Structure formats: C-alpha cells, structure tokens
Amino acid sequence: MSSISRGIVVTGANGFVGKNLRNFLHKNKIKVLGISRKNFRKHVSEVKITSTNLLEPKLQTKLKNYDALIHLIGIGRQSSKSTFEEINLNLTKKCN
Ligand SMILES: NC(=O)c1ccc[n+]([C@@H]2O[C@H](COP(=O)([O-])OP(=O)(O)OC[C@H]3O[C@@H](n4cnc5c(N)ncnc54)[C@H](OP(=O)(O)O)[C@@H]3O)[C@@H](O)[C@H]2O)c1
C-alpha cells in the first residue's frame, strides 16, 4: 500500500463493492476519488466529486492525478435501457 502516493479512483463507488472498497482504502489512509451518478452516502467524507460521464474532459484531467483506477461499474441484470454489452463491455472499454 505504501507505493500508492496519489490515491485511487473508484468507479461504481456507491455500489456494494465500491462502498466497502472506499472504506477499506480510507482506513488505510489512501486518498480516494469516488465516481458515481448519485451523491455519496454520508459516512464517507473523502470523496471529491461525483459524475456520470467518465469521458468528460475535466474528469479525465483529474484522473491523471491518481495512481490507479478500479472500475466497479457493472450490472448483473439486463434491461431494455441497459444491456450487458453496453455497460459491462462497452463502458468498461471506454474507461481504459
Ligand atoms: N457483489 C459481489 O459479490 C461481486 C462479486 C463478483 C464480482 N462483482 C462485480 O463487481 C462489480 C461491482 O459489483 P457490486 O456488487 O458493487 O454492484 P452494485 O452494487 O450493483 O454497484 C454497481 C455500480 O455500477 C454503477 N452503474 C450501473 N450502471 C451504470 C451506468 N449505466 N452508468 C454508470 N454507472 C453505472 C452503479 O452506479 P451508481 O451508484 O451511480 O448507480 C453502481 O454503483 C460488478 O462488475 C460485479 O459484477 C461483484
């Protein structure tokens, strides 16, 4: 953990895994930038921004200030608006 100096970006930061990961990183004194479409739950104070659009230029610039990005956006069930291909595959590719 000591090699992480600038912090970690977490997408899907309000999800089940993301929330637990943020808490873990926070406890280990690692700066977290959480990304979510919603506001973050109150018990986490270290989150700096919320955003839906991962390709936003301003957000892309911010991401360069971090050591790594952990991508946790995903769906386990498809709907007509959100398909596995669109979210789990194409959105993940866009994050690279
Ligand atoms: N939970 C497990 O036991 C488990 C086990 C193995 C693998 N995984 C994988 O780990 C990842 C996270 O799982 P999880 O359990 O934390 O899922 P989750 O609680 O459903 O959280 C998924 C996150 O994805 C985001 N998301 C969904 N659709 C989106 C969209 N169209 N645009 C932007 N963000 C979107 C949601 O963001 P918002 O907060 O903005 O709604 C949510 O925070 C998934 O890929 C899952 O397959 C989970």
The ligand as a Tripos MOL2 file, in Angstrom:
@<TRIPOS>MOLECULE
LIG
   48    52     1     0     0
SMALL
NO_CHARGES

@<TRIPOS>ATOM
      1 N1        -21.0260   -8.0870   -5.2030 N.am      1 LIG1
      2 C1        -20.3280   -9.1860   -5.4380 C.2       1 LIG1
      3 O1        -20.2980  -10.1460   -4.6260 O.2       1 LIG1
      4 C2        -19.4930   -9.3170   -6.6930 C.ar      1 LIG1
      5 C3        -18.7790  -10.4960   -6.9180 C.ar      1 LIG1
      6 C4        -18.0020  -10.6110   -8.0680 C.ar      1 LIG1
      7 C5        -17.9230   -9.5760   -8.9760 C.ar      1 LIG1
      8 N2        -18.6450   -8.4410   -8.7380 N.ar      1 LIG1
      9 C6        -18.5440   -7.3750   -9.7550 C.3       1 LIG1
     10 O2        -18.0860   -6.1710   -9.1260 O.3       1 LIG1
     11 C7        -18.7010   -5.0560   -9.7560 C.3       1 LIG1
     12 C8        -19.4570   -4.2340   -8.7140 C.3       1 LIG1
     13 O3        -20.4270   -5.0830   -8.1000 O.3       1 LIG1
     14 P1        -21.3990   -4.5290   -6.9490 P.3       1 LIG1
     15 O4        -21.9360   -5.7060   -6.2320 O.co2     1 LIG1
     16 O5        -20.7120   -3.4460   -6.1850 O.co2     1 LIG1
     17 O6        -22.5770   -3.9410   -7.8440 O.3       1 LIG1
     18 P2        -23.6210   -2.7840   -7.4680 P.3       1 LIG1
     19 O7        -23.7860   -2.6590   -6.0180 O.co2     1 LIG1
     20 O8        -24.8200   -3.0450   -8.3220 O.co2     1 LIG1
     21 O9        -22.8810   -1.4910   -7.9960 O.3       1 LIG1
     22 C9        -22.6600   -1.3200   -9.3750 C.3       1 LIG1
     23 C10       -22.3260    0.1140   -9.6450 C.3       1 LIG1
     24 O10       -22.3620    0.2650  -11.0630 O.3       1 LIG1
     25 C11       -22.8390    1.5340  -11.3460 C.3       1 LIG1
     26 N3        -23.5820    1.5540  -12.6030 N.ar      1 LIG1
     27 C12       -24.5130    0.6610  -13.0610 C.ar      1 LIG1
     28 N4        -24.9540    1.0300  -14.2560 N.ar      1 LIG1
     29 C13       -24.3030    2.1870  -14.5840 C.ar      1 LIG1
     30 C14       -24.3440    3.0740  -15.6940 C.ar      1 LIG1
     31 N5        -25.1460    2.8630  -16.7340 N.pl3     1 LIG1
     32 N6        -23.5430    4.1610  -15.6710 N.ar      1 LIG1
     33 C15       -22.7470    4.4160  -14.6320 C.ar      1 LIG1
     34 N7        -22.6620    3.6280  -13.5440 N.ar      1 LIG1
     35 C16       -23.4410    2.5250  -13.5180 C.ar      1 LIG1
     36 C17       -23.7650    1.9300  -10.2260 C.3       1 LIG1
     37 O11       -23.5070    3.3040  -10.0530 O.3       1 LIG1
     38 P3        -24.4700    4.3560   -9.3210 P.3       1 LIG1
     39 O12       -24.0500    4.3050   -7.8890 O.co2     1 LIG1
     40 O13       -24.1170    5.6030   -9.9810 O.co2     1 LIG1
     41 O14       -25.8710    3.8590   -9.5620 O.co2     1 LIG1
     42 C18       -23.3000    1.0860   -9.0450 C.3       1 LIG1
     43 O15       -22.6440    1.8590   -8.0880 O.3       1 LIG1
     44 C19       -19.6410   -5.6220  -10.8370 C.3       1 LIG1
     45 O16       -18.9580   -5.6030  -12.0640 O.3       1 LIG1
     46 C20       -19.8790   -7.0410  -10.3870 C.3       1 LIG1
     47 O17       -20.1780   -7.8790  -11.4610 O.3       1 LIG1
     48 C21       -19.4140   -8.2800   -7.6220 C.ar      1 LIG1
@<TRIPOS>BOND
     1     1     2 1
     2     2     3 2
     3     2     4 1
     4     4     5 ar
     5     4    48 ar
     6     5     6 ar
     7     6     7 ar
     8     7     8 ar
     9     8     9 1
    10     8    48 ar
    11     9    10 1
    12     9    46 1
    13    10    11 1
    14    11    12 1
    15    11    44 1
    16    12    13 1
    17    13    14 1
    18    14    15 2
    19    14    16 1
    20    14    17 1
    21    17    18 1
    22    18    19 2
    23    18    20 1
    24    18    21 1
    25    21    22 1
    26    22    23 1
    27    23    24 1
    28    23    42 1
    29    24    25 1
    30    25    26 1
    31    25    36 1
    32    26    27 ar
    33    26    35 ar
    34    27    28 ar
    35    28    29 ar
    36    29    30 ar
    37    29    35 ar
    38    30    31 1
    39    30    32 ar
    40    32    33 ar
    41    33    34 ar
    42    34    35 ar
    43    36    37 1
    44    36    42 1
    45    37    38 1
    46    38    39 2
    47    38    40 1
    48    38    41 1
    49    42    43 1
    50    44    45 1
    51    44    46 1
    52    46    47 1
@<TRIPOS>SUBSTRUCTURE
     1 LIG1         1 GROUP 0 **** ****
